Amino acid sequence: MGNIYRNAAVDLTTTDNTTLYTVPDVTTTIVKSIIVSEDTGATPDITVTLTDASSAVFSLFKSKALTANGTLELLTAPLILEEKEIIKVMASAGNQLHVVMSLLEIS
């Protein structure tokens, strides 16, 4: 199928662990950017995890603090994801954070 550029985005309205992106079957994904924006003037934290194909969970960012009305780029280098891996995000408070991930799917 080739290469497809995509964005995955979520508004974290709760403190639940929320799926941001799941790698499709027969695909490798290169994540270029994960941007988090705080839009209420508060200072919440964000947690980002990777769940692999065997359901093991790995912490990428644990309670990463954000500034009031700030935007933060979480990645300093590309992140490679394999088939069926999942990126999940969780806010310390609901209705304060937006997350956008820029990625390239290779199949």
DSSP file (Angstrom, degrees, kcal/mol; ACC not computed):
  #  RESIDUE AA STRUCTURE BP1 BP2  ACC     N-H-->O    O-->H-N    N-H-->O    O-->H-N    TCO  KAPPA ALPHA  PHI   PSI    X-CA   Y-CA   Z-CA
    1    1 A M              0   0    0      0, 0.0     2,-0.2     0, 0.0   105,-0.0   0.000 360.0 360.0 360.0 -23.6    0.0    0.0    0.0
    2    2 A G        -     0   0    0      2,-0.0   105,-1.9     0, 0.0     2,-0.4  -0.586 360.0 -23.1  97.0-156.6    3.0    2.4    0.4
    3    3 A N  E     -A  106   0A   0     -2,-0.2     2,-0.4   103,-0.2   103,-0.2  -0.826  51.5-174.8-103.9 135.1    3.5    5.3    2.7
    4    4 A I  E     -A  105   0A   0    101,-2.3   101,-3.1    -2,-0.4     2,-0.4  -0.987  14.8-147.0-131.8 123.1    0.7    7.3    4.3
    5    5 A Y  E     +A  104   0A   0     -2,-0.4     2,-0.3    99,-0.2    99,-0.2  -0.722  30.9 168.2 -85.5 136.9    1.2   10.4    6.4
    6    6 A R  E     -A  103   0A   0     97,-2.6    97,-2.6    -2,-0.4     2,-0.4  -0.938  31.4-141.2-143.5 163.2   -1.4   10.9    9.2
    7    7 A N  E     -A  102   0A   0     -2,-0.3     2,-0.4    95,-0.2    95,-0.2  -0.977  12.1-162.0-119.9 141.8   -2.3   12.8   12.3
    8    8 A A  E     +A  101   0A   0     93,-2.4    93,-3.2    -2,-0.4     2,-0.3  -0.994  18.6 178.8-119.3 131.8   -3.9   11.1   15.3
    9    9 A A  E     +A  100   0A   0     -2,-0.4     2,-0.3    91,-0.2    91,-0.2  -0.973  11.7 178.7-138.2 148.5   -5.6   13.5   17.8
   10   10 A V  E     -A   99   0A   0     89,-2.3    89,-2.7    -2,-0.3     2,-0.6  -0.993  23.6-143.1-149.1 142.4   -7.6   13.3   21.0
   11   11 A D  E     -A   98   0A   0     -2,-0.3     2,-1.6    87,-0.2    87,-0.2  -0.937  26.1-139.0 -99.9 115.2   -9.2   15.7   23.4
   12   12 A L  E     +A   97   0A   0     85,-2.4    83,-1.5    -2,-0.6    84,-0.9  -0.580  35.9 163.0 -82.3  89.0   -8.7   14.3   26.9
   13   13 A T        +     0   0    0     -2,-1.6     2,-0.2    81,-0.3    -1,-0.2   0.589  64.4  29.6 -83.3 -12.3  -12.1   15.0   28.4
   14   14 A T  S    S-     0   0    0     80,-0.2    77,-0.5     2,-0.2    79,-0.2  -0.739  83.1-110.6-132.9-178.7  -11.5   12.5   31.3
   15   15 A T  S    S+     0   0    0     -2,-0.2     2,-0.1    75,-0.1    -3,-0.0   0.196  76.6 122.8 -99.1  13.9   -8.7   11.0   33.3
   16   16 A D  S    S-     0   0    0      1,-0.1     2,-0.5    74,-0.1    75,-0.4  -0.400  78.4 -99.4 -72.3 151.5   -9.2    7.6   31.7
   17   17 A N        -     0   0    0     73,-0.1     2,-0.4    -2,-0.1    73,-0.2  -0.646  51.6-162.3 -68.5 120.7   -6.3    5.9   29.8
   18   18 A T  E     -E   89   0B   0     71,-3.0    71,-2.8    -2,-0.5     2,-0.4  -0.925  18.8-122.7-120.8 130.4   -7.2    6.8   26.2
   19   19 A T  E     +E   88   0B   0     -2,-0.4    69,-0.2    69,-0.2     3,-0.1  -0.559  28.0 175.1 -70.9 123.8   -6.0    5.2   23.0
   20   20 A L  E     -     0   0B   0     67,-2.9     2,-0.3    -2,-0.4    68,-0.2   0.801  66.8  -5.4 -92.5 -39.8   -4.4    7.8   20.7
   21   21 A Y  E     -E   87   0B   0     66,-1.6    66,-2.8   -13,-0.1     2,-0.4  -0.980  50.8-161.6-160.3 141.4   -3.2    5.4   18.0
   22   22 A T  E     -E   86   0B   0     -2,-0.3    64,-0.2    64,-0.2    61,-0.1  -0.998  30.8-121.3-124.6 129.7   -3.0    1.7   17.1
   23   23 A V        -     0   0    0     62,-2.7    61,-1.4    -2,-0.4     3,-0.1  -0.536  33.1-123.9 -70.2 127.1   -0.7    0.5   14.4
   24   24 A P    >   -     0   0    0      0, 0.0     3,-0.8     0, 0.0    60,-0.3  -0.180  37.6 -78.6 -65.5 163.6   -2.6   -1.3   11.7
   25   25 A D  T 3  S+     0   0    0      1,-0.2     3,-0.1    58,-0.2     0, 0.0  -0.285 115.3  14.1 -58.4 147.7   -1.8   -4.9   10.6
   26   26 A V  T 3  S+     0   0    0      1,-0.2     2,-0.3    -3,-0.1    -1,-0.2   0.849 107.2 115.9  53.9  41.8    1.2   -5.4    8.3
   27   27 A T    <   -     0   0    0     -3,-0.8     2,-0.4    -4,-0.1    80,-0.2  -0.995  51.6-158.5-141.6 143.6    2.4   -1.8    9.1
   28   28 A T  E     -B  106   0A   0     78,-2.6    78,-3.4    -2,-0.3     2,-0.4  -0.956  20.4-154.7-113.5 141.2    5.3   -0.1   10.7
   29   29 A T  E     -BC 105  81A   0     52,-2.7    52,-3.2    -2,-0.4     2,-0.6  -0.955  10.1-156.8-122.4 136.8    4.8    3.5   11.9
   30   30 A I  E     -BC 104  80A   0     74,-2.7    74,-2.3    -2,-0.4     2,-0.6  -0.957  14.1-152.2-108.2 117.0    7.3    6.2   12.4
   31   31 A V  E     +BC 103  79A   0     48,-3.5    48,-2.2    -2,-0.6    72,-0.2  -0.811  17.2 176.9 -91.1 120.4    6.0    8.8   14.9
   32   32 A K  E     +     0   0A   0     70,-2.2     2,-0.3    -2,-0.6    71,-0.2   0.803  62.9   8.4 -89.9 -35.1    7.6   12.2   14.2
   33   33 A S  E     -B  102   0A   0     69,-1.5    69,-2.2    46,-0.1     2,-0.4  -0.999  43.6-168.5-154.1 141.1    5.8   14.3   16.8
   34   34 A I  E     -B  101   0A   0     -2,-0.3    40,-3.1    67,-0.2     2,-0.4  -0.932  22.5-173.1-129.7 110.1    3.6   14.2   19.8
   35   35 A I  E     -BD 100  73A   0     65,-3.1    65,-2.5    -2,-0.4     2,-0.4  -0.874   6.0-165.9-107.7 134.0    2.3   17.6   20.8
   36   36 A V  E     -BD  99  72A   0     36,-2.6    36,-2.8    -2,-0.4     2,-0.4  -0.975   4.5-167.9-120.0 132.1    0.3   18.3   24.0
   37   37 A S  E     -BD  98  71A   0     61,-2.7    61,-2.1    -2,-0.4     2,-0.5  -0.975  10.9-153.3-123.6 131.0   -1.6   21.6   24.5
   38   38 A E  E     +B   97   0A   0     32,-2.8    59,-0.2    -2,-0.4    58,-0.1  -0.890  16.4 175.9-100.5 129.1   -3.1   22.8   27.7
   39   39 A D        +     0   0    0     57,-2.0    58,-0.1    -2,-0.5    -1,-0.1   0.188  61.3  60.9-124.7  18.5   -6.0   25.1   27.1
   40   40 A T  S    S-     0   0    0     56,-0.3    -1,-0.1     2,-0.1     3,-0.1   0.457 102.9-104.8-124.6  -2.2   -7.6   26.1   30.4
   41   41 A G  S    S+     0   0    0      1,-0.3    27,-0.2    55,-0.2     2,-0.1   0.574  82.9 119.5  86.5   9.2   -4.9   27.9   32.4
   42   42 A A        -     0   0    0     25,-0.1    27,-0.3    54,-0.1    -1,-0.3  -0.354  65.3-127.1 -96.1-179.4   -4.3   24.9   34.6
   43   43 A T        +     0   0    0     25,-0.1    25,-0.1    -2,-0.1    24,-0.1  -0.507  41.4 164.3-129.6  64.9   -1.1   22.8   35.1
   44   44 A P        -     0   0    0      0, 0.0    22,-2.1     0, 0.0     2,-0.3  -0.191  30.6-124.6 -76.0 171.3   -2.0   19.1   34.6
   45   45 A D  E     -F   65   0B   0     20,-0.2    47,-2.1     2,-0.0     2,-0.4  -0.802  16.0-149.4-110.0 157.0    0.3   16.2   34.0
   46   46 A I  E     -FG  64  91B   0     18,-2.1    18,-2.9    -2,-0.3     2,-0.4  -0.987   3.1-159.9-127.3 142.2    0.2   13.7   31.0
   47   47 A T  E     - G   0  90B   0     43,-2.5    43,-2.1    -2,-0.4     2,-0.4  -0.977   8.1-168.1-117.8 133.6    1.2   10.1   31.0
   48   48 A V  E     +FG  61  89B   0     13,-2.6    12,-2.8    -2,-0.4    13,-2.0  -0.986   9.1 179.5-124.5 129.0    2.1    8.4   27.7
   49   49 A T  E     -FG  59  88B   0     39,-2.4    39,-2.3    -2,-0.4     2,-0.5  -0.891  21.6-143.2-127.4 158.4    2.4    4.6   27.3
   50   50 A L  E     -FG  58  87B   0      8,-2.8     8,-2.9    -2,-0.3     2,-0.5  -0.989  11.9-162.0-117.8 127.2    3.2    2.1   24.6
   51   51 A T  E     -FG  57  86B   0     35,-2.7    35,-2.5    -2,-0.5     6,-0.2  -0.951  15.6-147.8-108.1 123.8    1.4   -1.3   24.7
   52   52 A D    >   -     0   0    0      4,-2.5     3,-2.2    -2,-0.5    32,-0.1  -0.225  33.7 -89.3 -85.9 179.8    3.1   -3.9   22.6
   53   53 A A  T 3  S+     0   0    0      1,-0.3    -1,-0.1    30,-0.2    31,-0.0   0.704 127.9  53.7 -63.2 -21.0    1.6   -6.8   20.6
   54   54 A S  T 3  S-     0   0    0      2,-0.1    -1,-0.3     0, 0.0     3,-0.1   0.290 120.5-108.0 -96.3  10.7    1.9   -9.1   23.7
   55   55 A S    <   +     0   0    0     -3,-2.2     2,-0.3     1,-0.3    -2,-0.1   0.564  69.1 147.5  75.3  12.4    0.0   -6.5   25.9
   56   56 A A        -     0   0    0      1,-0.0    -4,-2.5     2,-0.0     2,-0.5  -0.608  40.5-139.5 -74.6 139.3    3.2   -5.5   27.8
   57   57 A V  E     -F   51   0B   0     -2,-0.3     2,-0.4    -6,-0.2    -6,-0.2  -0.878  17.6-171.0-109.2 132.3    3.0   -1.8   28.8
   58   58 A F  E     -F   50   0B   0     -8,-2.9    -8,-2.8    -2,-0.5     2,-0.5  -0.977  21.2-129.3-123.3 131.3    5.9    0.5   28.7
   59   59 A S  E     +F   49   0B   0     -2,-0.4   -10,-0.2   -10,-0.2     3,-0.2  -0.680  27.4 171.6 -82.1 124.2    6.0    4.1   30.1
   60   60 A L  E    S+     0   0B   0    -12,-2.8     2,-0.4    -2,-0.5   -11,-0.2   0.807  79.5   8.3 -94.7 -42.0    7.2    6.7   27.6
   61   61 A F  E    S-F   48   0B   0    -13,-2.0   -13,-2.6     3,-0.0     2,-0.6  -0.974  70.2-160.3-141.4 124.6    6.3    9.7   29.8
   62   62 A K  E    S-     0   0B   0     -2,-0.4   -15,-0.2   -15,-0.2   -13,-0.0  -0.919  74.5 -26.4-112.3 111.9    5.2    9.4   33.4
   63   63 A S  E    S-     0   0B   0     -2,-0.6     2,-0.5     1,-0.2   -16,-0.2   0.914  78.3-170.2  52.2  50.6    3.3   12.3   34.9
   64   64 A K  E     -F   46   0B   0    -18,-2.9   -18,-2.1    -3,-0.1    -1,-0.2  -0.612  19.1-128.6 -73.1 121.2    5.0   14.9   32.5
   65   65 A A  E     -F   45   0B   0     -2,-0.5     2,-0.3   -20,-0.2   -20,-0.2  -0.454  21.1-160.4 -77.2 142.0    4.1   18.3   33.8
   66   66 A L        -     0   0    0    -22,-2.1     2,-0.2    -2,-0.2   -29,-0.1  -0.867  15.8-122.5-116.0 155.1    2.6   21.0   31.5
   67   67 A T    >   -     0   0    0     -2,-0.3     3,-2.0     1,-0.1   -29,-0.2  -0.596  43.4 -81.5 -92.3 158.2    2.5   24.7   32.0
   68   68 A A  T 3  S-     0   0    0      1,-0.3   -25,-0.1    -2,-0.2    -1,-0.1  -0.380 113.8  -5.3 -60.3 129.0   -0.7   26.8   32.0
   69   69 A N  T 3  S+     0   0    0    -27,-0.3    -1,-0.3     1,-0.2     2,-0.2   0.720 108.7 138.0  57.4  24.6   -1.8   27.5   28.4
   70   70 A G    <   -     0   0    0     -3,-2.0   -32,-2.8     2,-0.0     2,-0.4  -0.553  48.0-143.0-100.7 164.2    1.4   25.9   27.2
   71   71 A T  E     -D   37   0A   0    -34,-0.2     2,-0.4    -2,-0.2   -34,-0.2  -0.985  16.8-167.2-124.5 137.2    2.3   23.6   24.3
   72   72 A L  E     -D   36   0A   0    -36,-2.8   -36,-2.6    -2,-0.4     2,-0.6  -0.988  17.3-147.8-131.0 129.2    4.9   20.8   24.7
   73   73 A E  E     -D   35   0A   0     -2,-0.4   -38,-0.2   -38,-0.2    -2,-0.0  -0.861  15.1-168.4 -89.1 119.3    6.6   18.6   22.1
   74   74 A L        +     0   0    0    -40,-3.1     2,-0.3    -2,-0.6    -1,-0.1   0.830  60.1  72.0 -81.2 -32.6    7.2   15.3   23.8
   75   75 A L        +     0   0    0    -41,-0.4   -41,-0.1     1,-0.1     4,-0.0  -0.643  42.0 176.5 -92.5 141.3    9.6   13.7   21.2
   76   76 A T  S    S+     0   0    0     -2,-0.3    -1,-0.1     1,-0.3   -43,-0.0   0.430  80.8  20.8-110.9  -7.4   13.2   14.7   20.6
   77   77 A A  S    S-     0   0    0    -46,-0.1    -1,-0.3     0, 0.0   -46,-0.0  -0.970  99.5 -79.1-151.9 157.2   13.7   11.9   18.0
   78   78 A P        -     0   0    0      0, 0.0     2,-0.5     0, 0.0   -46,-0.2  -0.234  39.3-141.2 -60.0 150.5   11.4    9.7   15.9
   79   79 A L  E     -C   31   0A   0    -48,-2.2   -48,-3.5    -4,-0.0     2,-0.5  -0.969   9.3-145.8-115.7 125.9    9.6    6.8   17.6
   80   80 A I  E     -C   30   0A   0     -2,-0.5     2,-0.4   -50,-0.2   -50,-0.2  -0.806  15.8-170.8 -96.1 128.7    9.2    3.5   15.7
   81   81 A L  E     -C   29   0A   0    -52,-3.2   -52,-2.7    -2,-0.5     2,-0.2  -0.937   8.2-147.2-119.2 143.3    6.1    1.4   16.3
   82   82 A E    >   -     0   0    0     -2,-0.4     3,-2.3   -54,-0.2   -59,-0.3  -0.598  43.9 -55.2-105.6 167.9    5.4   -2.1   15.1
   83   83 A E  T 3  S+     0   0    0      1,-0.3   -30,-0.2    -2,-0.2    -1,-0.2  -0.061 121.3   4.3 -43.0 130.5    2.2   -3.8   14.0
   84   84 A K  T 3  S+     0   0    0    -61,-1.4    -1,-0.3   -60,-0.3     2,-0.1   0.413  90.5 140.1  71.7   3.1   -0.6   -3.8   16.7
   85   85 A E    <   -     0   0    0     -3,-2.3   -62,-2.7   -61,-0.2     2,-0.4  -0.475  39.2-148.1 -74.0 151.9    1.4   -1.6   19.1
   86   86 A I  E     -EG  22  51B   0    -35,-2.5   -35,-2.7   -64,-0.2     2,-0.5  -0.965  11.6-152.2-128.7 134.2   -0.8    1.1   20.9
   87   87 A I  E     -EG  21  50B   0    -66,-2.8   -67,-2.9    -2,-0.4   -66,-1.6  -0.931  22.4-175.3-101.9 125.8    0.0    4.6   22.1
   88   88 A K  E     -EG  19  49B   0    -39,-2.3   -39,-2.4    -2,-0.5     2,-0.3  -0.920   7.4-162.1-121.6 148.8   -2.2    5.6   25.0
   89   89 A V  E     -EG  18  48B   0    -71,-2.8   -71,-3.0    -2,-0.3     2,-0.4  -0.953   4.5-172.4-129.7 148.9   -2.4    8.9   26.8
   90   90 A M  E     - G   0  47B   0    -43,-2.1   -43,-2.5    -2,-0.3     2,-0.3  -0.986  10.1-150.5-144.8 130.6   -3.9    9.9   30.2
   91   91 A A  E     - G   0  46B   0    -77,-0.5   -45,-0.2   -75,-0.4     3,-0.1  -0.690  19.1-135.3 -97.6 151.6   -4.4   13.3   31.8
   92   92 A S  S    S+     0   0    0    -47,-2.1     2,-0.3    -2,-0.3   -77,-0.1   0.659  96.8  25.1 -76.9 -15.3   -4.3   14.1   35.5
   93   93 A A  S >  S-     0   0    0    -48,-0.3     3,-0.5   -79,-0.2     4,-0.3  -0.992  86.9-116.9-147.4 143.0   -7.4   16.2   35.0
   94   94 A G  T 3  S+     0   0    0     -2,-0.3   -81,-0.3     1,-0.2   -80,-0.2  -0.360  87.4  23.0 -79.9 158.8  -10.2   16.1   32.4
   95   95 A N  T 3  S+     0   0    0    -83,-1.5    -1,-0.2     2,-0.2   -82,-0.2   0.792 100.8  87.8  61.0  33.8  -11.0   18.8   29.8
   96   96 A Q  S <  S+     0   0    0    -84,-0.9   -57,-2.0    -3,-0.5     2,-0.4   0.569  73.4  61.2-129.5 -20.9   -7.6   20.4   29.9
   97   97 A L  E     -AB  12  38A   0    -85,-0.7   -85,-2.4    -4,-0.3     2,-0.4  -0.902  47.0-169.9-123.3 141.9   -5.4   18.7   27.3
   98   98 A H  E     -AB  11  37A   0    -61,-2.1   -61,-2.7    -2,-0.4     2,-0.4  -0.973  13.7-161.9-118.5 140.3   -5.3   18.1   23.6
   99   99 A V  E     -AB  10  36A   0    -89,-2.7   -89,-2.3    -2,-0.4     2,-0.4  -0.986   7.9-176.7-126.5 132.4   -2.8   15.7   22.0
  100  100 A V  E     -AB   9  35A   0    -65,-2.5   -65,-3.1    -2,-0.4     2,-0.5  -0.996   5.2-166.7-130.1 128.3   -1.8   15.5   18.4
  101  101 A M  E     -AB   8  34A   0    -93,-3.2   -93,-2.4    -2,-0.4     2,-0.4  -0.960   7.0-154.6-116.1 128.4    0.6   12.9   17.0
  102  102 A S  E     +AB   7  33A   0    -69,-2.2   -70,-2.2    -2,-0.5   -69,-1.5  -0.873  28.8 163.1-100.6 132.4    2.1   13.2   13.5
  103  103 A L  E     -AB   6  31A   0    -97,-2.6   -97,-2.6    -2,-0.4     2,-0.4  -0.948  37.1-136.5-148.9 163.8    3.1    9.9   11.9
  104  104 A L  E     -AB   5  30A   0    -74,-2.3   -74,-2.7    -2,-0.3     2,-0.5  -0.992  19.3-153.1-124.6 121.1    4.1    8.0    8.8
  105  105 A E  E     -AB   4  29A   0   -101,-3.1  -101,-2.3    -2,-0.4     2,-0.5  -0.825   9.3-166.8 -93.8 130.3    2.6    4.5    8.2
  106  106 A I  E      AB   3  28A   0    -78,-3.4   -78,-2.6    -2,-0.5  -103,-0.2  -0.974 360.0 360.0-119.8 120.3    4.7    2.2    6.1
  107  107 A S              0   0    0   -105,-1.9  -104,-0.1    -2,-0.5    -1,-0.1   0.356 360.0 360.0-133.9 360.0    3.0   -1.0    4.7
